Amino acid sequence: MPSEPIILSLNGDGEYVLLCPVCGHDCSHIDSAFTRQGSDPFENGRYDGTEVRESSGWRRSALVIRVEGECCHNWNIVIQQHKGNNFVSVEILPESDG
C-alpha cells in the first residue's frame, strides 16, 4: 500500500510550508481554486468566490486548489466534506514532469 504524500513541513520560523507531493520541493504557486459540484440538491453546491468546473461524485461539493510547483510538478489539493469531517487528498496532475 503506497504511503500518503507529505505536503506540509514546519520551517525554521514555526510556519507550515506546502511541499510538492512528488519531490518534496518547497516552492510552489496557487494557480486557481474551484468547486467540484456535489449531488445534494439542498446545498448551495458552489464555494463562494469559485466557479464550478467538475462533478465531485460525492453528495457534498469539494473545494479544489490547483498548485503549480517550481519543480515542474502540478497537483490539486482537494478538501471534501462528509458527515462533518473534512478529508484532504492530493491529486498529481498528468501534465507533471514526474
C-alpha positions, 0 to 999 in steps of 0.5 A: 500500500503506497504511503500518503504524500507529505505536503506540509513541513514546519520551517525554521520560523514555526510556519507550515510550508506546502511541499510538492507531493512528488519531490518534496520541493518547497516552492510552489504557486496557487494557480486557481481554486474551484468547486467540484459540484456535489449531488445534494440538491439542498446545498448551495453546491458552489464555494463562494468566490469559485466557479464550478468546473467538475462533478465531485461524485460525492453528495457534498461539493469539494473545494479544489486548489490547483498548485503549480510547483517550481519543480515542474510538478502540478497537483490539486489539493482537494478538501471534501466534506462528509458527515462533518469531517473534512478529508484532504487528498492530493491529486498529481496532475498528468501534465507533471514532469514526474 
